[in-house]
């Protein structure tokens, strides 16, 4: 009998999640204590990752600089779990905020 042992090592460097919320709440946060079902975003080494525990469709992702100037935008047809997008290196030094627009939601997070 032949036994095969396979060891897989995964190394993952993960940044702290970027909290996303309505643009008008600022630093106050969500006004409730229940667990949130809002999507989250992570940014590490030029890769923006959007996570959602519920299905999202027709999501527009907008990256802006500190003055609010549009740097980059892209469209995601469907998100459930994790959606990963590599951003162009030309915008990385000026990135300041990420916005998600889907349905009637407009969420924003700051780097």
Helices and strands as residue ranges (DSSP letters): E 21-22, E 40-44, E 47-64, E 70-86, G 89-94, E 97-102, E 105-110
